Amino acid sequence: MLRTISLDLQCPINPVISAYAEEAHGWLDGWTRSHGLPGVYADRLAEGRIARYAARLYPHASPGDLHVLSALFTWFFLIDDECDRASVPEPERVRALVGGALSLLRGEPGSPDDALPGPLGSMLADAWREPQRRMPARWRTRFVATVEHHLNGVVVEARNKAGGHRPAVQEYVELRRATSAAYVAHALVDFAGNGDLVNESFYYHPAVRAFSRTGNDLLSWFNDLLSLERDAATAGGHNLVLAIATERGVSLEEAAEVARARWQRTMRHFPVLRAAVPPHGAAGRRYLDGVEYAIRGTMDWSYESARYQ
């Protein structure tokens, strides 16, 4: 049965959440404070209930792995806030943060503080330690590539905002696939599955890429609809509804209707894309399930998190 989720969107994906969600929430609060994050930021992170977000996306992860996933999610939210903190974006500063993060993930020489100073560096180094130790090189390479894709998108968005460039719809959709970090979340499905990987060619199969890309769009466009009021004031046109309104010369209300219809049409087609994926075994099914969990988990978490209230 379809569940109506507000915003007039219907999502047929069933909600799931780990039994360890609340335990992870308590652990994460202590972890963020242990890295010297100022109390006001730690309080805001706790109100965001980020561990429950990870628990919705990775419901079958072990308690320890859910801690790691929650810590990584927290870092990505922090870097997003750090890049957006200035009223006028600073692309070069954002680029420096991105370079430091990638250097740390790649294991390049130097201490975490050399690559990325302060809590941002120590938190990423701590959260990355277990995946780096446990996961094979081919996964680490793919994961870091998804992080680089995401962070490069963050740099482009900062540059756009600083220069007053408002992207057209297709340009924005492509950029949003990077800034959403959904591909990072998809890659982490393998870590949550205790490193049980499919043959690497699976992840690059056209049908799998189409499914993952569409899952990213559904997650991203939902977020754009939910955060439209805030984005209209702060995003410099970086929101699907804003891009539609500008390109078509229509009101935000009309553009929102177009975006909702696009979301619902895409969701109806989503099962067809999954059915097109070739036989893939248990690990492949886990990955495809994880792409679906990322959509539904984002929707449900967004309504319980203070981050979007």
Steps between C-alpha positions, in 0.01 A plus 500: 500500500629847417584723792435871454792701626397870488589735218245289310766236433430128517789267570446124459830415675437363849667682791771315693722594793768323701419366845820676613390849392461653845817341635691643203343841560634507856841377392528758224431790735792396720722441196449846351573668834813288550650662191477846651205622298359815666191429708263702284594294193489171690154590632378580151636170367324311779172673410556393140483133605755402238553153647133427434556603140781245467279246678232545235743460209691205648243313712696174503841643598660371820498740799870578451464561128199723562725712723749535213229585249346755736840662551561522124154649443569757770824602331323552167236717665774701672697556180177606329434753777860616494488566126168686532577700813595826328226728365721543194653166390878472498588253222873491575441427866255225405755359254763487776265307728421258219868446422578428863219249533600310186864496609402344830276237340771403253750452780745755366800582723447729797282510810122551481549848640735585211236403245194631681555686827287483814195281568425460129831320451497293817138393449555389142820315590322321785188413295705382201732275701280187503389508134859566396623203707231255405389571146694385191693745284249485215221615731713774654583630153134505401394660827759778482393565140140554616620735773709694247199525266289634787755750628582627151129570464512699823785710353304564178194607698709739710650646182155538345366681804802728525464592131122532506450214253159334523507162322237391250302186575717235333821661621356512850383135492852387407658715771246386760600138442839601637403737781242260645772248608253222416767308309716508814210350695454234233867399516476461878238226456789261440670598826172456687476154344831409665700535179305241301555638149368416158743473209616856430344500154156486666530854634578635152235304312275748310184365667650531850626851426156602370335364815750673729477827306121500518510418871728800543254722309204388710688568823629837377176633355310409815752699701463794262124501544531475876759777533357733235415783739853509641666449163302782342680734740846344512570255215562739212274300269642160601173317547297309240191715558698823469667377182164407346348835598787693341519290183124503436428847636229373735420552869655287773159342559472394136862382495443295815208323331723417203769366736248291694365350180854425383578329831184289494547400135859399570399299807241309298774403252751408771397130538543455123862609533561251780347219298743576217804423718652160405529213755727611780477278811451598864761777508353659188149488645632661817647784296175557308301488825742758640429740214129469583559539874689822427188650342248395762742554787571855387130576480413361843807640675443847354173528689646396836826694479529854630726570203200563275261650752 
